[in-house]
Amino acid sequence: MKRKKHIQYAADLLRYPNVPVSVAAEVLAREPGSPVTRALKLWGDDENPFKHLILSESPDARVWRETMGILLKNLQPETSGKTVWRGWYFASARNRKRLWRELESRAVFVNARVGMSASRSRRIACRAEFVNKHGALWEIRSPRSARDLAPIFRAIGAKYPEQREVVFPKDVKFALIGKPGWKTIRRDGQSQKVRHYVVQEKP
């Protein structure tokens, strides 16, 4: 508890581990101009700067990923163990099959990016911007490492706090449970089948 008293500034979130999300949200809301707050808002707004930074090898992108990686590591994980959902959007079925070949053959997926988003809401994860006809739906059971960023996004005025977003840090491993199947999703009065995977976080 003593360590939490030292968290007065946004930069402190990069120094101290096991920070409650409520504390982080309060501190970040007080410092909208902090590089830490701006880094998180880029993620929460989900616009072109974020989409560029998550993949680019530019110096700015590397700094942004380093900041996000440390912050995600230092936030307390969400410990309810409730299932979360992730939609995947692919340009073609071939792209989907290529990406998931390793998952289906080895039954393990390792998140190689700085973070991987999911939602507490299956309905949100199944939106058209997240899952298209070539896409896939992950049902992630018993998550242990997800950071609940929704309260932070609300506090700092990010554009999509209603997405109930959680983020898994880099290098989290997921094990495939059973064989991939198909799930029928309904949007705008229409039904559509997408590939469905049940996964669980590995220790």
C-alpha positions in Angstrom: 0.0 0.0 0.0 2.9 2.4 0.7 4.1 2.1 -2.9 0.7 3.3 -4.2 1.1 6.6 -2.3 4.1 7.5 -4.6 2.0 7.4 -7.7 1.2 11.1 -8.1 2.2 11.7 -11.7 1.6 9.9 -14.9 5.3 9.1 -15.3 5.1 7.2 -12.0 3.0 4.6 -13.8 6.2 3.6 -15.7 8.1 3.2 -12.4 5.9 1.2 -10.0 4.4 -2.2 -10.6 0.9 -3.6 -9.6 -0.9 -0.3 -10.0 -4.7 -0.4 -9.6 -6.5 0.7 -12.7 -8.6 3.1 -10.7 -5.4 4.9 -9.5 -4.0 5.0 -13.0 -7.2 6.5 -14.4 -7.3 9.2 -11.7 -3.6 10.2 -12.3 -3.8 10.1 -16.1 -7.0 12.3 -16.1 -5.1 15.0 -14.2 -2.3 15.0 -16.8 -3.9 15.1 -20.3 -0.6 16.4 -21.8 1.6 13.7 -20.3 3.4 11.4 -22.9 1.9 8.5 -21.0 -1.6 9.8 -21.2 -1.1 10.6 -24.9 0.2 7.2 -25.6 -2.8 5.5 -24.1 -5.2 7.9 -25.8 -3.8 6.9 -29.2 -4.7 3.3 -28.4 -8.2 4.3 -27.1 -9.0 6.5 -30.1 -7.9 3.7 -32.5 -7.1 6.0 -35.4 -4.3 6.1 -38.0 -1.5 7.2 -35.7 -2.1 4.2 -33.5 -2.5 1.8 -36.5 0.9 3.1 -37.8 2.7 3.0 -34.4 1.8 -0.6 -33.6 3.6 -1.9 -36.7 6.1 0.8 -37.7 9.9 0.6 -36.9 10.3 4.3 -36.8 11.9 5.8 -33.6 8.6 7.4 -32.5 6.8 4.0 -32.9 9.5 2.2 -30.9 9.2 4.8 -28.1 5.4 4.5 -28.1 5.5 0.7 -27.9 8.1 0.8 -25.1 5.9 3.2 -23.1 2.8 1.1 -23.7 4.6 -2.2 -22.9 5.9 -0.9 -19.5 2.5 0.6 -18.7 0.6 -2.5 -19.5 3.1 -4.6 -17.4 2.7 -2.3 -14.4 -1.1 -2.2 -14.3 -2.9 -4.7 -12.2 -4.5 -7.5 -14.2 -8.3 -8.0 -14.2 -8.8 -11.0 -12.0 -12.5 -11.9 -12.3 -11.7 -14.7 -14.8 -14.8 -13.9 -16.8 -14.7 -14.8 -20.5 -13.7 -12.0 -22.9 -14.1 -11.9 -26.7 -11.9 -10.8 -29.6 -12.9 -10.4 -33.2 -10.5 -10.8 -36.1 -10.8 -9.0 -39.4 -9.2 -10.5 -42.6 -9.1 -9.4 -46.2 -9.6 -13.0 -47.3 -10.2 -16.5 -46.1 -6.7 -17.3 -47.3 -5.2 -14.7 -45.1 -7.1 -16.1 -42.1 -6.0 -19.6 -42.8 -2.3 -18.6 -43.2 -2.3 -16.8 -39.9 -4.1 -19.5 -38.0 -2.2 -22.5 -39.4 0.2 -22.5 -36.5 -2.6 -22.1 -34.0 -4.5 -25.1 -35.4 -1.4 -27.3 -35.8 0.4 -26.4 -32.5 -2.7 -25.4 -30.5 -0.8 -22.4 -29.1 -0.8 -18.7 -30.1 1.7 -16.2 -28.7 0.8 -12.5 -28.8 3.8 -10.9 -30.5 2.6 -7.3 -30.4 2.8 -4.8 -27.6 -0.8 -5.6 -26.7 -3.8 -7.5 -27.9 -7.3 -6.1 -27.4 -10.5 -8.0 -26.5 -13.9 -7.0 -25.1 -16.0 -8.1 -22.2 -18.9 -8.0 -24.6 -19.4 -10.6 -27.3 -21.8 -8.3 -29.1 -19.1 -5.6 -29.4 -16.5 -8.0 -30.5 -18.8 -9.2 -33.3 -19.3 -5.7 -34.7 -18.6 -5.4 -38.5 -15.5 -3.3 -37.9 -14.0 -6.2 -35.9 -15.3 -9.3 -37.7 -16.1 -9.6 -41.4 -17.1 -12.6 -43.5 -13.5 -13.8 -43.6 -12.9 -13.1 -39.9 -12.8 -15.1 -36.8 -14.2 -14.9 -33.2 -12.1 -15.8 -30.2 -13.8 -16.8 -27.0 -11.1 -16.3 -24.3 -11.9 -18.2 -21.2 -10.4 -17.7 -17.7 -8.2 -14.7 -18.6 -5.5 -13.9 -16.1 -3.3 -11.2 -17.6 -5.8 -8.8 -19.3 -5.7 -5.2 -18.2 -9.0 -3.5 -18.0 -8.5 -0.2 -19.9 -12.1 0.9 -20.1 -12.0 3.0 -16.9 -8.9 4.7 -18.1 -10.3 5.4 -21.5 -13.4 7.0 -19.9 -11.2 9.1 -17.6 -9.0 10.5 -20.3 -11.7 11.1 -22.9 -10.8 8.4 -25.4 -13.4 7.9 -28.2 -14.6 4.4 -27.5 -14.8 3.7 -23.8 -18.1 1.8 -24.5 -16.2 -1.0 -26.2 -15.4 -2.4 -22.7 -11.8 -3.1 -23.8 -9.2 -5.2 -22.0 -5.7 -5.6 -23.3 -3.3 -8.6 -23.0 0.4 -7.6 -22.8 3.0 -8.9 -25.1 4.1 -12.5 -25.0 0.9 -13.8 -23.4 0.3 -17.4 -24.6 -3.1 -18.8 -25.5 -3.9 -22.5 -25.8 -6.6 -23.8 -28.2 -9.3 -25.8 -26.5 -10.8 -28.4 -28.7 -11.2 -28.0 -32.5 -12.1 -24.7 -34.2 -15.7 -24.5 -35.1 -18.2 -22.0 -36.5 -20.3 -19.4 -34.8 -23.4 -17.7 -36.1 -23.4 -14.0 -35.5 -26.4 -11.7 -36.1 -26.0 -8.1 -37.2 -28.6 -5.7 -38.6 -31.2 -8.5 -38.9 -28.8 -10.8 -40.9 -27.0 -14.0 -39.9 -23.4 -14.8 -40.8 -21.1 -17.7 -39.9 -17.5 -17.0 -38.8 -14.7 -19.2 -37.6 -14.9 -19.7 -33.8 -12.0 -20.5 -31.5 -12.2 -21.3 -27.8 -8.8 -20.4 -26.2 -7.5 -20.2 -22.7 -4.5 -18.3 -21.4 -1.5 -20.5 -20.6 0.7 -20.0 -17.5 
